[in-house]
């Protein structure tokens, strides 16, 4: 039995991660050594080369790229593959990629900066031709691993603090402003908001648009009506329960993405709150599920497919023209008014 297991281990392909673990370095360092980079000190280089020799590692795709073959791989990192918004965005990316004869390496970062760093190291190690990234935070230093290798990057859905990288997104401030103004126009005054963590641009900009609309209506934004948490259903549910405890009570709710909306709806139904009679609700992005006995939800919709398609076209532009200046492309959103935000009773 032990001989069989040993044979199985010997037959298992050695990966770059195995080399990195044995050498005690990151996969990015292994990649730099394979690319003969001068940025790795002599001791680390020696450790990596010793690990490669010991494990008999064959760099496969990297070796072919170094030999002069053009990479036909693109990287795509999103923050939640289960979210229908990102699935539609991915469809736009994939269609353009395939039209150009490229394939995707897809990573699901789950809003975790460490997972993002790991995926970016893998993309760098595979020498992808370019990468489309939904960044986990505004300070996206983790993208430097691609930048130092001159791998083109386009961020989508979220802006980062780096003017050298293309961005494709909507005007989140204006969208949240319009959604809040709609609730104010229908008679609501105690409007709560559930948005994402402060490290994400979308969360901050949507909060900003909400506050601007209140201030223009002569209403001072109240901190007790503002809740932040991960873009997850369970977070939306928990934070809605918290908002339902404030006094005076809220009469409307703005949720900053579809996962938060689903969680908020669950909390409202659990507490037997009628929509919109007790609380009106407006969300961002379609929730992806409706049945005949559920009320239709007023929603700020983003052109997810177009975001992915245009981001990929911009990426190919930078692959073809490496010195082309970066652009920020803002697409149109739409506020679709449905039953969940009907006018409140006098």
Buried (B, 14 or more C-beta within 10 A) or exposed (E): EEEEEEEEEEEEEBBBBBBBBBBEBBBBBBBBBBBEBEEBEEEBBEBBBEBBEEBEBEBEBBEEBEEEEEBEBBBBBBBBEEBBBBBBBBEBBBEBBEEBEBEBBBBBBBBBBEBBBBBBBBBBBBBBBBBBBBBBBBEBEBBEBBBEBEBBBBBBBBBBEBEEBBBBBBBBBBBBBBBBBBBBEBBBBBBBBBBBBEBBBBBBBBBBBBBBBBEEBEBEBEEEBBBBBBBBBBBBBBBBBBBBEEEEEBBBBBBBBBBBBBBBBBBBEEEEBEBBEBBBBBBBBBBBEEEEEBBEBBBBBBBBBBBBBBBBBBBBBBBEEEEEEBEEBEBEBEBEBBEBBBEBEE
